[in-house]
């Protein structure tokens, strides 16, 4: 390659700092050299890396090597672009980021400082200068809205105060797994910074070592990354739309995620999300869509009908029913019950309006910008019947009384049930 950049003093300093960290566990030496690595990255790439940290990985199965995340202010900027349906997302560098190093990569796997530097270079090249990430995130968001029903500018504007709920979806798209690293062996990306800076040999020797490590490959899960991204984006969008009915459930989900999370940075983001949820006293009411009321509600309803027509034409109506059935099985509290009922009544309101528009004739549709396509009225009637059946099923579902215990303080200061 003619544009290979070699003999960088900044990268040489990164290698030197990594070697010093590998030779000691002394906190002061480790923190000093992590800070040096951060500074050298910024000098070399004219970037704004705000932190480089070492995550002490004590698990047997989890390994990420090197991870690069947008800072919280960058997450906010990205989420604002995602919810702004008026603008197309165009490529721009991830202006601020943090880097996490897996302690297994540093101490446990016989990896050289130069190989670790190659890994850092690859992550910077792939995440900071990737032209696909923002576009993919935007697509996943809009796709989730369309699947749920009502992918409109008005609905997006209503949920925009809750855009911090998108942070985990964005982080998921930015993060990597061992799967991602090992796929590079086949990928051999010519644009990789590791190649550009003369570290191609070290990058592939690192990948070769990882692929031969039985401890790592024994736990390697062959998952569909795009499917995983879609699942967490759907979770985020549904929480935005149904926040008023699911506040406690969302907090519970985040608290569970907090316990399982290995990334220190992601843990801090989750804690920040929980704090923001606690501060919100009221939230956009997206669930109570009726054909009456003010013009905004009426417009949202019409726009939602458009999405339902598209959903039906693509045969996705059963997906909505299947998802609600799963939610019904998960009902444990009155809040869960109210959430499912709210979602069902939203479906009922939209499908009723859709049937009304179909019976009003095609002219009524086209006047509202709706193309009825080839979906017959009977399909919407069947869907309506299913929704009504599910409403009745939820209504009669019993909620178990909460268990209460008596706690008595004994003289020693301990508590017994």
C-alpha positions in Angstrom: 0.0 0.0 0.0 1.3 3.4 -0.9 -0.4 5.2 2.0 1.0 3.1 4.8 2.0 5.3 7.7 4.9 4.0 9.7 7.4 5.1 12.4 4.8 7.1 14.3 6.3 8.3 17.6 2.8 8.5 19.1 2.1 4.9 18.4 5.5 3.9 19.6 4.6 5.6 22.9 1.3 3.7 23.1 3.2 0.4 22.7 5.6 1.5 25.4 2.8 2.4 27.8 1.0 -1.0 27.1 4.3 -2.8 28.0 4.6 -0.9 31.2 1.0 -1.8 32.2 1.6 -5.5 31.3 4.6 -5.5 33.7 2.7 -4.3 36.7 -0.6 -4.2 38.5 0.4 -1.1 40.5 -2.5 1.3 40.2 -0.5 4.5 39.8 1.6 3.1 37.0 -1.5 1.7 35.3 -3.5 5.0 35.5 -0.5 7.1 34.4 0.1 5.0 31.3 -3.6 4.8 30.4 -3.6 8.6 30.4 -0.5 8.6 28.2 -2.3 6.3 25.7 -5.2 8.6 25.6 -3.0 11.6 24.9 -1.1 9.8 22.2 -4.3 8.7 20.5 -5.5 12.4 20.4 -2.1 13.6 19.1 -2.0 10.9 16.3 -5.6 11.2 15.1 -6.4 14.8 16.1 -9.2 13.2 18.0 -11.0 13.8 21.3 -10.6 10.6 23.2 -11.8 11.6 26.7 -10.7 8.4 28.6 -8.9 5.1 28.3 -9.7 2.6 31.0 -8.8 -0.9 31.9 -11.8 -3.1 32.8 -11.0 -5.9 35.2 -12.6 -8.9 33.5 -13.2 -11.6 36.1 -15.6 -13.7 34.1 -14.7 -17.0 32.4 -16.7 -16.5 29.3 -16.9 -12.8 28.4 -14.2 -11.1 26.3 -14.3 -7.9 24.3 -10.6 -7.0 23.8 -11.0 -3.3 23.0 -14.2 -1.4 22.9 -14.8 2.2 21.8 -18.0 4.1 22.8 -19.3 7.5 22.1 -19.3 9.8 25.1 -22.6 10.6 26.8 -22.7 14.0 25.0 -22.1 12.3 21.7 -24.8 9.8 22.5 -27.2 12.7 22.9 -26.1 14.2 19.6 -26.5 10.9 17.8 -30.0 10.3 19.3 -31.1 13.7 18.3 -30.2 12.9 14.7 -32.0 9.6 14.9 -35.3 11.0 16.1 -35.2 14.0 13.7 -37.2 12.5 10.8 -36.9 15.7 8.8 -33.2 15.1 8.1 -31.2 12.3 6.6 -28.3 11.1 8.6 -25.1 11.9 6.8 -21.6 10.5 7.7 -19.6 12.4 10.3 -16.9 11.3 12.6 -17.6 10.2 16.2 -16.2 13.4 17.6 -15.8 12.3 21.3 -15.2 8.7 22.5 -13.9 6.6 25.3 -11.9 3.4 25.0 -12.0 0.3 27.3 -9.3 -2.3 27.4 -10.2 -5.9 28.5 -7.8 -7.0 31.3 -7.7 -10.4 29.6 -6.2 -8.9 26.5 -3.5 -7.1 28.6 -2.6 -9.8 31.2 -4.0 -13.3 30.4 -3.6 -14.1 26.7 0.1 -13.7 25.9 -0.6 -10.7 23.6 2.2 -8.4 22.6 2.1 -4.6 23.0 2.2 -4.1 19.3 -0.7 -6.6 18.7 -2.8 -4.7 21.3 -1.9 -1.4 19.5 -3.1 -3.0 16.3 -6.4 -3.8 18.0 -6.8 -0.2 19.3 -6.1 1.1 15.7 -8.7 -1.2 14.2 -11.4 0.0 16.7 -10.6 3.6 16.0 -10.7 3.1 12.3 -13.9 1.0 12.4 -15.9 3.1 14.9 -14.8 6.7 14.6 -14.6 6.7 10.8 -17.4 4.1 10.0 -19.8 5.6 7.4 -22.4 3.0 8.1 -23.1 3.2 11.9 -25.3 6.3 12.0 -27.3 5.3 8.9 -27.8 1.8 10.3 -29.0 3.2 13.6 -31.4 5.6 12.0 -32.8 2.7 9.8 -33.3 0.5 12.8 -35.1 3.3 14.7 -37.5 4.0 11.8 -38.0 0.3 11.1 -39.0 -0.3 14.7 -41.5 2.6 14.7 -43.1 1.2 11.5 -43.3 -2.3 12.9 -45.0 -1.0 16.0 -47.4 1.3 14.0 -47.5 5.0 13.6 -44.1 5.9 12.3 -44.8 9.6 12.0 -43.1 12.9 12.6 -45.7 13.8 15.2 -45.1 10.7 17.2 -41.4 11.0 17.0 -41.6 14.6 18.3 -43.8 13.4 21.2 -41.3 10.8 22.3 -38.2 12.9 21.7 -37.9 14.0 25.4 -37.3 10.3 26.1 -34.5 9.9 23.5 -32.0 8.9 26.2 -33.7 5.5 26.1 -32.0 5.0 22.7 -28.5 5.1 24.3 -28.3 1.4 24.9 -29.3 0.7 21.3 -26.6 3.1 20.0 -24.0 1.6 22.3 -25.0 -1.9 21.1 -24.4 -0.9 17.5 -21.0 0.6 18.4 -19.8 -2.2 20.6 -18.1 -5.4 19.5 -17.8 -9.1 20.5 -15.2 -11.8 20.0 -17.4 -12.9 17.1 -16.8 -9.5 15.4 -13.0 -9.8 15.9 -12.7 -13.3 14.6 -14.8 -12.4 11.5 -12.0 -10.0 10.6 -9.8 -13.0 9.6 -12.1 -13.5 6.6 -12.8 -9.8 6.1 -9.3 -8.5 5.8 -10.4 -4.9 5.6 -8.0 -3.0 3.4 -9.2 0.3 5.0 -8.3 -0.9 8.5 -6.2 1.6 10.4 -4.1 -1.3 11.6 -3.2 -2.0 7.9 -2.8 1.7 7.1 -0.3 2.2 10.0 1.7 -0.9 9.2 0.2 -3.2 11.8 -1.5 -5.7 9.5 0.8 -8.6 10.5 0.2 -7.9 14.2 -3.6 -7.6 13.8 -3.9 -11.0 12.1 -1.4 -12.7 14.4 -3.7 -11.4 17.3 -6.8 -12.8 15.6 -5.0 -16.1 15.1 -4.1 -16.3 18.8 -7.7 -15.5 19.8 -9.2 -18.1 17.4 -6.9 -20.8 18.8 -7.6 -20.0 22.5 -9.9 -22.8 23.7 -11.1 -20.8 26.7 -12.5 -18.1 24.5 -13.8 -20.1 21.6 -15.6 -22.6 23.9 -18.0 -19.8 24.8 -18.2 -18.3 21.4 -21.8 -17.7 20.5 -22.7 -17.7 16.8 -25.3 -15.0 17.0 -26.9 -12.8 14.4 -25.6 -9.3 15.1 -28.2 -7.5 13.0 -31.0 -9.4 14.8 -29.5 -8.5 18.2 -29.4 -4.8 17.1 -33.0 -5.0 16.0 -34.2 -6.5 19.3 -32.6 -3.9 21.5 -33.8 -1.1 19.2 -37.4 -2.4 19.3 -37.1 -2.6 23.1 -35.9 1.1 23.2 -38.6 2.4 20.8 -41.4 0.5 22.6 -40.3 2.0 25.9 -40.4 5.5 24.4 -43.9 5.0 23.1 -45.2 3.3 26.2 -43.2 5.1 28.9 -46.3 6.4 30.7 -47.4 2.8 31.4 -44.1 1.1 31.8 -41.9 3.4 33.9 -41.4 0.9 36.7 -40.9 -2.0 34.3 -38.3 -0.1 32.3 -36.4 0.7 35.5 -36.5 -3.0 36.4 -35.2 -4.0 33.0 -32.3 -1.5 33.3 -31.5 -2.6 36.8 -31.3 -6.2 35.6 -29.1 -5.1 32.7 -26.9 -3.2 35.2 -26.2 -6.4 37.1 -25.2 -8.3 34.0 -23.2 -5.6 32.3 -19.4 -5.9 32.1 -18.5 -2.6 30.6 -17.9 0.1 33.2 -18.9 2.8 30.8 -22.2 1.1 29.9 -22.9 0.7 33.6 -22.6 4.4 34.1 -24.9 5.1 31.2 -27.5 2.7 32.6 -27.3 4.5 36.0 -27.7 7.8 34.2 -30.8 6.5 32.5 -32.3 5.3 35.7 -31.7 8.7 37.3 -33.4 10.4 34.4 -36.4 8.2 34.6 -36.7 9.0 38.3 -36.7 12.7 37.5 -39.6 12.5 35.0 -42.9 13.2 36.7 -45.0 13.2 33.5 -44.5 11.8 30.0 -46.0 12.0 26.6 -49.3 10.1 26.4 -48.9 8.1 23.2 -51.2 5.3 24.2 -54.6 7.2 24.3 -55.1 7.5 20.5 -58.8 8.2 19.8 -60.7 9.5 16.8 -61.9 12.4 18.9 -60.0 15.2 20.6 -57.6 17.8 19.2 -56.2 17.9 15.7 -52.8 16.5 16.8 -54.4 13.3 18.1 -56.5 13.0 15.0 -53.4 13.5 12.8 -51.5 10.9 14.7 -54.4 8.5 14.2 -54.4 9.1 10.5 -50.7 8.7 10.3 -50.9 5.5 12.3 -53.5 4.1 9.9 -50.9 4.6 7.1 -48.4 2.5 9.0 -51.0 -0.2 9.7 -51.9 -0.4 6.1 -48.2 -1.0 5.3 -47.9 -3.5 8.1 -50.9 -5.5 6.9 -49.7 -5.4 3.2 -46.3 -6.9 4.4 -48.0 -9.6 6.4 -46.7 -8.3 9.7 -49.9 -8.1 11.7 -49.3 -11.6 13.2 -46.0 -10.3 14.7 -47.9 -7.7 16.7 -50.3 -10.3 18.0 -47.4 -12.7 18.9 -45.6 -10.0 20.8 -48.7 -9.1 22.8 -49.3 -12.8 23.6 -45.7 -12.9 25.0 -46.4 -9.8 27.1 -49.6 -11.3 28.4 -47.7 -14.4 29.6 -45.2 -12.0 31.4 -47.9 -10.1 33.3 -47.0 -10.2 37.0 -48.1 -6.8 38.3 -51.0 -4.4 37.8 -48.6 -2.1 35.9 -47.9 -4.9 33.5 -51.6 -5.4 33.0 -52.2 -1.7 32.4 -49.4 -1.6 29.9 -50.7 -4.6 27.8 -54.3 -3.2 27.9 -53.0 0.2 26.8 -51.2 -1.3 23.9 -54.2 -3.4 22.9 -56.6 -0.4 23.1 -54.1 1.6 20.9 -54.3 -1.2 18.3 -58.1 -1.3 18.6 -58.4 2.5 18.1 -56.2 2.4 15.0 -57.8 -0.7 13.4 -61.3 0.8 14.0 -60.3 4.0 12.2 -58.7 1.9 9.4 -62.0 0.0 8.9 -63.9 3.3 9.0 -61.7 4.7 6.3 -61.9 1.6 4.1 -65.7 1.7 4.3 -65.6 5.4 3.5 -64.2 4.5 0.1 -60.9 5.0 -1.7 -61.4 8.7 -2.2 -61.4 9.2 1.6 -58.1 7.3 1.7 -56.4 9.2 -1.0 -57.5 12.6 0.5 -55.6 11.6 3.6 -52.6 10.4 1.7 -53.4 6.7 2.4 -53.1 4.0 -0.3 -55.2 1.1 0.7 -53.3 -1.2 -1.6 -54.6 -4.8 -1.9 -55.4 -5.4 1.8 -59.1 -6.3 2.1 -61.3 -5.0 4.9 -61.8 -8.6 6.1 -58.2 -8.8 7.2 -58.6 -5.8 9.5 -61.9 -7.2 10.9 -60.1 -10.4 11.8 -57.3 -8.5 13.4 -59.9 -6.5 15.4 -61.5 -9.7 16.6 -58.2 -11.0 17.8 -57.4 -7.7 19.6 -60.8 -7.9 21.4 -60.2 -11.5 22.4 -56.8 -10.5 23.9 -58.4 -7.5 25.7 -60.8 -9.9 27.4 -58.0 -12.4 28.2 -56.0 -9.6 29.9 -59.1 -8.3 31.8 -59.7 -11.7 33.5 -56.1 -12.5 34.2 -55.5 -12.7 37.9 -52.7 -10.8 39.6 -51.1 -12.6 42.5 -51.0 -10.7 45.8 -47.6 -9.4 46.7 -45.7 -11.4 49.3 -45.1 -9.5 52.5 -42.7 -10.5 55.3 -42.3 -9.4 58.9 -38.9 -8.2 59.7 -37.8 -8.0 63.4 -34.6 -6.3 64.5 -32.8 -8.3 67.0 -30.2 -6.9 69.6 -27.3 -7.7 67.3 -28.6 -5.3 64.7 -29.3 -8.0 62.1 -32.6 -8.5 60.4 -34.6 -11.7 60.3 -37.7 -12.6 58.5 
